[in-house]
Amino acid sequence: MIKLYPQKFTLVSQIILAFVLLSSLGVSSQTFTDSNLPIVIITTDTDPLTGSPLAILDDPKVLATMKIIKRPDGSRNYLTDENTTEYLNYNGRIGIELRGSTSQELRKKPYGLTTLKADNTSNNNVSILGMPSENDWILNSLAFDPSLIRDYIAYNMARQMGNYATRTEYCEVIVNGSYRGLYIFQEKIKSNENRVNVVKIGSSDIDFPNVTGGYITKADRTDEGELPAWVMEETQFINELPKPENATAEQTAYIKGEFDKLADNLYNDSLLDGYTSVIDVPSFVDFMLVNELTSNADAYQFSTFFHKDRGGKLRAGPVWDFNLTFGTTFTPRSDVDQWQFSNNSNTGPWFWAGLFDNKTYPCYFSKRWNEMIAPGQPMNVDVLNTFIDNTLAYISEAIPRENEKWGTLTDHETDVTRIKTFIAQRISWISSNIGSYTKCADVVTPPLVISRIHYNPATSIEFTSKDLEFIEIKNTGSETVNLSGIYLRELGTSYQFPFDSTVGANESLYLTSNLATFQSKYGFPAFGQYSRNFSDKTQKIVLADAYGNVIDKVEYSDASPWPTDADGKGSYLQLVDTATDNNIATNWVASNNVVLSNKSFAAKSSLSIYPNPVTNTLMIHSTKTMDGIKIYSISGVLIQEIKAKSETINTDLSAYDNGTYFITVCDEDGQTTKKILKK
């Protein structure tokens, strides 16, 4: 019986149903012996009762052995090499299951798999087909895509734009001796320094700052019998990290509160509490551009991921699921002449359209679009056409085998031509409707330079190595710089400067991994403490303003020509001259001078109040010790006062009536008042 998902098919054409039925009628058998692509051979364990190979189910995973034939020199791969060790990219145990929703009902199945150690239980982190080591993988069956290239184009385009998107490699697959056709072997979206580089939040991370991350959240349909974490305007949000069964009430309230803050501040451009204080603007811009260029019918309401690192901003992405794109005939919603975020169907929460309606965000949207369609750039029509041609040449011999097996490529060449035509027309339409970027074309950024990096301190008797990390940021200008809105943009190490903080002319400030250790070591307080730690190998550090405009960036390395004495030997990287390019390794030296500049800077407290709106417990955290809080009704009546010397104050508002209240926080800087909503 074919299982249908009403949410998926509300506005989807009858052609999809025909595709499902056609694929269910039967398949051809054929002889398959060799390929220019990697060959994946999966053999499930034997059922002890029947003696037959175990069937691969939706859940749970069944045990199997997987071999991947891929000759290291790139030459042709043969099935006869399945026992030739030097030609096996992987040879080991896996757990495998079906994945997807509607695509499961096709005869050609999509799979999810976990690489396992020989004990059949422990995860086995391995590099497969050149992808970084991990244990969770996907075999994408290319369902509802008669071009066989839609996902491959979109993921590659997103990566070329500088974002993480699942890495992909075409392959041909055999399951239990049966040829199954052309697949894409790809990474599953999950927390990993080489995938979505956010810290893995644990069940005990319910207080500030740990409750701030990391999260991976998606807007999507739920499986049968499952409930979403929350619903926003008919869009279901689901916890991916932490897993739904592990997410605490505090964690769900916190991450939901970030989305609520975005929705409540779409037209607020204040650097104190406007939308730029909540989201990483470049990630939202790039996410929308990829989904708009492809005209993704599922974007915004389904298959839409978000992530947030500890101490960092809410980010859109990674991009996902592009089979219903580029004017696909399987749905009427992939249009060449409409914005997907406002096409009256599957538009997701209104904040997507609201961002485009903001007075500043569309300027950066247009600016990035025009950068990306320029010659040689990832969204340029010639670049995309060349990539399509090269991809088709690579999989050309597998295409007829795929069609012989499944009979679903009724007119492959026509569908590819349709994609190319669609891309040209879509680029033209967006360019005509995206608006001007004149107001943000030439943004002046402050003269701040990353001038020292202590990324891998030596271990000492007094201090733990990682607690000694720091970076120095120098104001090389002749005027005081206001740091409002400035943040560390790249994932892995997060920090947002408190509103209205400053650094004086020709003065330096320090950010560290541990404030107490820094002061004990160097004799004066650091400006602030970032979350997580720098990589001991290589990492990109990007200092950006509130809209993501790059102020300065450095990508250091522990390998020559970068000074290797800074790699765990007690020294740190120091820029020889702030007037030189700090991306050139030879402009840095290794220094072990413990006397650092400690000229004055003005750091204001950073205040977090969440969740807002609040239902029960309201949590208030400040980077400076608070003297207490006062809560007033909308008419100005004091209804609660808490006097406490603390950086964190929690209060129960469950007994209060729904409505608007004001909370005043008192500290050494004075008083700060913010509005909260009780629901």
TIZATOR-66886 format. One record per residue (C-alpha): x, y, z. Coordinates in steps of 0.02 Angstrom, whole numbers, plus 50000, padded with zeros to 5 digits. Layout:
! TIZATOR-66886
XYZ...
! end
This chain:
! TIZATOR-66886
500005000050000500635017549957500705028950109500355047250069500765062550174499405075750157500565090250201501705085450058500345083949929499185098549967499685107949809500765095049722500235089749548499535072749504501135069149411501985064549575500665051449607500925044849432502795044149465502515034149624501335022149537502475020149385503945016049496502925003149589502474992849436504104983449421505934984849380507144977449258508604966249299510264968849212512074964249212513204976649300515064973649307516024990149312515885009049321516865025149313515955029549477516265021949649515305005749674514415003249841514024985049887512864982250036512494964950102511304963550249511534950050380510584933750364508924931550452509234916950573507454910750549507304911050360509124910650305508744925350188509564942450192508734954150316507534966650237508004984950258506624993450357506105011150398506595008050579507615000950661509254999450569509784981950520511584975950521512524974150359514234974450278514704988250157516104988550032516515003549923517595000449771518555015849719520275014449645521425027649723522125032949554520375037049488520375023349359518905012049320518085001949458517624983449439516494972249541517844959149534518874970449648517694968649796518994958349888520514968349833521014978049988521954992049902520424996249796519184996949940518795014350004517765006350143517574988450200516634986250362515054985350462513554996950452511804999050519510605003650379508785009050366507585017250245507445036150255506325049750183504425050450179503565049350009505185043649926505105027650030503595022049931504585021149769505385004749718507075013349721507375016449906508355030249993509455024350137510215031050296511715021950367512925022250513514685015450497515045003650642516524995150721516704976250719515694974950881514144980250780513754993350913515085006750923515045020650794516525020550675517075037950622517895035750452518265045950298517245039850149517555045149970518655059450028517385066750150517935070850329517785057050459516045053850529514845039350555513165045650489512885045050300511505045350171511225036450006510145048949910509045039749785508695055449680506825053249701505675064049593507155070949497507235064449317508735075749285509735066749422510685082949459509575094949557510255091049731512025089949666511935107249585511185115749738512355108349869513875112349764513265130249735513015133049922514765126649960515525137549825514695152549909515705148650065514385139550168514335121950234513225110650131513225091750132514675084650031514155073349890514845059649779513925050049643514025031149653513145015449590512395004049719512104985349740511034978849884511024960249922511644956149748510364967149658510904982449558509954997549627510535011449512511325028649528511415036749700512265051249787513285046149938513215061250053513405067850229511965068650352511695085750433512345084750611513485093350736515315090850689516785102550664516795097650481514895098350459513835110250564515175116750681514155119650839514485112451011513415097551060512225103351197511925091151341510435087951453511265097551597511525113151490509995122651552510795138251626511675152951546512825152651450512725134051409510875134751367511295146451222511955132351113512255122951013510635119450923510105112350756508265115450722507215112150569505535117350501504765101650427503355089250432503355077250579503315058450563501715049450603501405049650791502735062950826502425080250894503385095950845504395105650975503305120750934502245127950795502425145350719501065150550598500665132650545502505128650521503125114450630504835116250713505785100750763507315098850874508765090250787510105095050915509705090951050508695076150990506825077751024506885064751161508355073551246507815091751234507395099451402505995111851429507285125451461508205121851299506635121651192506035137651274507705146051241507865141651056506025145251024506315162051107507655166250978506405163650837505115173950931506375188050952506715187650766504865188350724504565202450850505995213350788505925212050599505715230750578506875235450720508605240350654509285244650826511005237150860510445234651040508945223151016508465223450831508455208350717510325209750681510655206250866509745189550845510255182650674511815180750571511255190850421512445183150291511825165450326509995170750305510415180050144511355165350068510035152750122508675163050038509685165949880510015147349853508185142849882507555157349776508705154249627508205135949627506385140749664506295127149794504475122149820504875115049993505885129850058505445139150217504075127350278504885110350248506675104150246507265120750317508685119850442509355132550567510805131650687511515141650831513165139650919513445143051104513545161851128513245164750942511845170950832510415161150752510925155550577509945148950430510495132650349511225121250296510205120750137509305104350107508185094549988508125101349810507185088149711505685099749687506665114149609507185122449446505415122449378505105103949412503535097049331503095087649491502345102949575501575119449517502515128749655504235129849575503915145749476505115156249375504225172549414503765172349600504705173949763504575157549858504445166850024502825175549968501985164249842500475160949956500945142649977502275134250085502995151150132503415146250309503395158650454503095176550404504835182050461505515176650291504415188850197504615201350338506495201750317506285206050134505095219850187506345227250310507145243750254508945237350266508975218450242508445218850056509955229850018511145216250077510075203149990510275212549825512115216049854512525197749883511465192349734512395203849617514055197649685513555179449658512925181249477514505190349420515655181149297516555166649379515415166649531514335151849591512655158749531513275164849363512295156949220513855151549124514655144249280513075134249317512895128049139514705122349136514485113449302512925104749237513825099049079515315092449178514165083449300513175075149161514785069749075515345061849238513745051549262513385048949076513675030149072512645027249231511115036549163510545023049040510825009649172509755019749293508365021049164508475002849115508274998249297506855009849347506095016949188505835034249264506915044649145505625046849008506545061548928508125065349024508865077048895507285087648890507265089249079509075095149083508715107848947507215113649050508365116549199509585127049098508185137449024507425139649196509075145649271509295158949137507505165049155507565164449346509165174549355508395187549240506785188449342507665189949511508845203249443507345213349386506405211649550507715211649686507965230449697509485241549719510955239349836511625257049819511385261150004512495246550061513695245849914515175254050000515055251250187516425259350290517035247550426518045252850579519955251150577520045235750688521435223050658521655205550731523455207250788523835192850909523155175050915523555162751054522685147350981523665133051060524475138251224525705126751310525135117051461525885123451624525825118851808524805134351845523545134651703522575123151590523155125851412521485130451333521105143151471522585153451410521895156751236521645174651180521575186151031522055204351024521035216650921521855233550891521035249950844522285257050721521295272950693521375290150771519615289750844518695279250973517715264850894515985260250955515875241250955513975239650951513435225550835515185218950803515405200050823516475185050778515575178450625516315161250593515675145850685516805137550813517155152650924515755164850964515715182251037514595197651019515215214251086514055222351214513035236951150513895253951164515585246751213517085255951146518945254451114520015270051110521095276550969522695266350945522195254951088521975236051100520715224551181520825206151219519555192251206519975176351299519345158851332519415161651521519295178651604519995173251773521485164351697521895178951584521895191351728522945179751836524215177251695524345194951627523835205951774522375215151697520605210451643520215204951466518795213851375517715198351362517615179451355517145170151197516295153251193517165137051147518985136651092520075139650942520645124950838522415118650868522585116050680521795129650576520315141350594519595156550508519275171250625518105184250550517715200650637516125208050563514855221850593513025218750632512585215450448514055203650422515175216050331516945209750358518025221350464519515209650471519845191150444521275179150473521425160650435522905154350534523745137350522524895126750630525915122250475527345131650393527495145350331526485150350485527645151450638527595133850711528255139250882526495146150914525815128350905525835122251085527605128151125527175143051234527195156751103525755165651017525555173150844525945191650834525695202650683527335211550644526495227350578524625231250583524815240250416525235223750330524055210050268523725198550414523175184550299524975182250241525875170050354527575178450339526855194350417526685185050582528005179850710527965168650862528075178651024528155173351206528145190851280527005190251433526875209251441525315213851344524635231151310523265234951436522665252051386520905256651433519305251351348517495252851399516555236451412514715237651453513695223451522512835211851400511075207351454510045192051403508215189851452507365173851392506215166451342505255181451279503765178951264503795169251429502545156751497503315151251662505115154551713505985170551654507875169551652508965185151662510845184551635512135198551630514005198251600514145209851751513475206451925511695212651943511075221252101509305215352068507785216751955506095225251961504555220051861503205232751819501485230951743501105240051580500325254051686501945256351783501455247551945502895238352030502315220352049503925211252094505675215652155507135203952179508715210052265510165198552228512015200552189512155188452045512495186851859510955175651840509215178451912507715167351876505925171551921504275162351904502945172151809501685157951789500445166151907500435182751812499065187351688499505186751505500075203451434501505215851425502695219451570504295229151593505845222551680507185234251749508905227051783510075236451900511985235051898513515246151915513145254051744511435259951805509745253351751509175244551592507325242151554506625229751428504875224451377504315206451403502735197651347501855185051459500855171651365
! end
